[in-house]
Amino acid sequence: MKKFMGVAAVGALLIALAGCAGGSAGGGDEAGGGGDELVVGFSQVGAESGWRTANTISIQDAFTDAGYELKFSDAQGKQENQIKAIRSFIQQQVDVIAFSPVVESGWDTVLKEAKDAGIPVVLTDRSVDSEDDSLYESFLGSDFIAEGEKAGEWVATEFADADKVTIVELQGTTGAAPANDRAEGLRNVIGDDAKFEIVASQTGDFTRAGGKQVMEAFLKSNPDIDLVYAHNDDMGLGAIEAIEAAGMTPGTDIKIVTVDAVKDGMTALSEGKINLIVECSPLLGPQLVEIAEKVAAGEEVEKRIVTEETTFTQEEATAALPDRQY
């Protein structure tokens, strides 16, 4: 492992030069810094949503500001690309590997390769379902089940006086942790109440286009939808387009609950087109830098680090928008 602790004497100079030596915004291995400092390989899921773009920028900027080298790879939504990137990071003998898994399963082999090479791994945003948690040092991200439960609590309150509630669900990428857990969280709250019926549930792959396409199909097969539960803002925004094209008013004729709280989603919420957004912050970069520093130095870190988040109503979104960073 490269020694980075000894660069304190030139730390100020490195930070001053950081703006000229940023991490790659594409899928290559360009250096994010210079010299003999901390080197981190990071594999991102892709660029499927506004949330993901903000997450990438946060991570790249944080490592640039710290004067560390970030080797960045975009998996373009494919697990095989992430596995290839992780193996490349191992070959390059980076100090730390971090990645946001495309799906939960199928990581044990490559993570064991990293462990055998003595390279600590940090999970960001999404988890893996490995039974051997020694294969990674820490998981930094949101509690997706809690997010689904927050959505469910709003739904239970909003429709407290209803006799029957017809729900359609726009799921995230099949097999991805947020898709699995956000679905589970909603059902934890409303699943035992017979008046709530989820009549259709289909993946929109966390994209606006996917959300629109799936919602169009939902509207054709289910003419009396009361609520759309979208696993992210982008799919919810796509659903809004489909609802408006069908001659209905989103947020009024059909209630909409989404997860993320990116600026476009918050704007739609402030306009009343979305009724509630459960926050899932993408700004994980500074925390990831701190964790990488500690694990590279052999220090212990918490196995599970949960980000603090809230929910937004229309009024709260309107108040928060002027200062929204993403």
N, C-alpha and C positions, 0 to 999 in steps of 0.2 A: 504494500500500500504506500502510495506516495505520501511523503511528509509535507503536510501543509501548515502545521502549527507554527513552523518557524518563520512564516512570512509576515508576522505581525509588524515587524519594523518597516516593511514596505507596503503595509496594508493601505495606507492613505493614497499612495501612488497608484496602486492597482485600482482602487475605487475611482480615482480621478480619470483613469484611462478606460474604465468599463464601458463608457458610451461608444468607444471606437471598437469594442471587441465583444459584441453581443452574441448570444447563442443563435444558431440557425433557426430560421422560421420555417424551413422546409424539412425534408426527410433525410438530410445528409448528416455527416459527422463533423461539421465545421466546429472549430473551437469557439468557446464562449469566453475564454480568458487566455492568459499566457503564463509561462513560468512553471513552477513546480508546486502549484496549489491543488486544492481539491478538484477531482475530476468525476463528474457524475454522468451516467448514461440514463436518458429518460425516454421511454417509449409511450407516446400518446395514442389514445384510441383512434382519433381522427379529427375531422373538422365538421362533424355532422350537425352542429347547432351553435347558436350564439353563446350558450353556456360553455361549450367546449373551447371555442375560440378565446373566450375570456380566461379560461383556465390555463390554456397554453401561454398566453401573453403574461399572466401572473407569474408562472413558473420561470419563463425565460427572463423576464425583467428582474426577478428576485435573485437569480444566479448571476446575472450581469452586474447588478448592484453590489453583490458580495465579492465580485472579482474572481469568481470561480468558473471553471470550464464546464459547459453543459453540452453533451453530445445528444442531439435531439433526433428522434425518429418518429414519423407519422405512420401508424399502422393501417390507415385508411379503412378502419373497421374490420380488419381481418386478423384473426388470431395467429395464423401462420406467419404473418409479417412481424408481429410482436415477438414471437419465439425466435425468428431469424435475427431481429434487432438485439434481443437479450444475449444471444450467442455471440453476436458481433461485439457487444460490450464486454463480454467475458474474455474474448480473444484480445481485445485492446487493453485488458487489465485496468479497467476504470476502478475508482475507489468505492463507488456506491452505484447500485442500479436501482432506479425507481420506475414504476410504470402503473398505468391505469388499465387493468385487464379488460379486454373486449368482452369476454364472458367469464363465468366463475370457474368452470371446470377445465381440466387438461393441462395444468401447469407444473405438476410435481416433478416431471423429468427435467425440464429446463431449470427450475428453481434449485433442484439438487445439484445440477452442474455448477450453478453460481455458488452454492454453499461449498462444494468441493474445491472451488477455486479461491475460497476465502473472501468472496465479495458479498457484503451485506446487501439485502434487498429491502426496499420500502415500497409498500403499496399505497397508491394515492387514489382517492375518490371511490374506487371500487375494490371489493374484496375478492378472494379466491376461496374455493370450498375445500381446500386441502385439509386433511386430518392432521397433518404434521405442521404445526405452526412454527416449528424451528426453521422452516425454509424461508421465512421472512422476519425482519426485525420489528416492523411496526406497520400498522394500517392507519393512514390519515384520511379522514373523510367524514361524510354525513352519516347519520343513522337513517337509512332509507325506510326501514319499517316504521320508525317514528314519524317520518314524513307522511307516509300513507295513513297512519293513525290520525294525524292532524287533519288531513283531508276528510277522513271519515267522521271526525267529531263535528266539523262544520256541516257536513251533509246531514248528520243526525239531527242537528239543531235546526238547520234551514228547513228541513222537511218534517219537523216534529208533528205537525198537524195533518200531514198527508196520509191518505189511506193506502196509496200505492205509488211507488217511485220506480220508473223505468230508467235504468242506467246503461250507458255504453262506455267502454273502456278502451282508450288508445294506449296500448302497451309500448314500452321501450323495446330495444333489441332483444330478441328471444335469447334467453340464457344469461343475459346481463344482470348483475346484482341489483341495480336500481329497479329494473323491470320486475324481477322476482319479488323484491322486498316491498316496493310501493304497492304492488297488487295485494300482497299479504297484509300490509298495514291497514288498508281500507277495509278488508274483510274482517280483520280483527275487531273492528268497531261496529260495522253494520251487518256482518254475516249472519248473526242469529235472529235478525229482525226480518220476518217474512215479507214485510211490505216493500223492502228494497230488493229489486230484481236486476241483476246484471245480465241483460239479454244478449249482449255481444261484447267480445273482447278480442282484439286483434292488434298485432304489432304495426306501428307506423315507423319503426326504426329510429325514433327520436328526431325525425326530420319534419319540416313543415310540409313538404310535398307529400310525404307518407301520411301525415295526419289528415291532409285534405282528401287524399284518395280514399283512405279507409272511411272517413266520415261520410263521404258521398255514398259509399256502399251501405253504411249503417242507416242513412236517411231513407234509402230506397226500400230496405227490408224491415225497418222499424219506424213507422210514421209518427209514433207518439212518444218520442224520447223526452224525458224530463231533465236528465243530467248527463254531461260528458265529463268523465274523469280522465285527464290526459297526464301521462307520466312525465311530460316536460312541457315547457311553454311553447316550443316550436310546433309540436303536434297540436297543441291547443289553438295556436294561431292558424294552422292549416284548417282545423275544424271550423273556426270562425268563417273562413272564406267559403267553405262548403255550405254552412248554414245560411249565410247571406245570399249565396247563389240560389238557394232553394226558396228564397223569399221570406225567410224568418229572421227574427232579431236575436242574435247571440247575447246571452246574459239575461234575457227576458223570457223569450219563448222556450229557450233551452238554457239551463244554468250550466256553467263551465267552471271546473276546478282544475288547476294545473300545478306543476311543481317546477321550481327554479328561481323565478324572479329576476330574469334578465330584462334589460331596458324595454325591448319590444313588448314583452309580456306585461310588464308593469304599465306601459302606456295603454295597452288594451284594457287592463284592469281599471285604470283611472277613467277610461271612457265608458265603463260599465259593460264591456263586451265579455269580460271574464269576471267571475264573481268572487273568487278567492285564489290566491297563489301561496303555496307553501314554499318557503325559501330554501334553496340549496346553494350555498355560496361556492363559486368557482375560484375564489382568491386564496388558493392554498400555497402559493409560491413561498412567501416568507417562512411559513411553518415547515415546509419541506426542506428549505435550506438549513434551518436549525436542526432538524432531525438528521439530515445527511452529515452535518458537522459532527454530531454526537456519535453516530454509529461508526463513522470513519475513524474516530478517535478511540473506539472501543468502549464508549460509555453506554450504559443501559438507558433505554427509552421505554415509554409505555407501549404496550402491545397494541392498544386501541386508543387512538386520539380522535375524539369526536368534535367536529366544528359546531359552534353555537349559532343557531338559526331561529327564525321566527315565521310568522305568517303575515299576509297583507290583505286588507280589505280595500275597497275602492278609495276611501278617504285616506288610508295610510299610504297607498301607492302614490296618490297625488302629492302628498307631503314629502315622500321620499325621492321622487323622480329627479328633482333638480340636483341632488347630490349623488345620484346613482353612478357607480364607477363602471358598470358593465351592462 
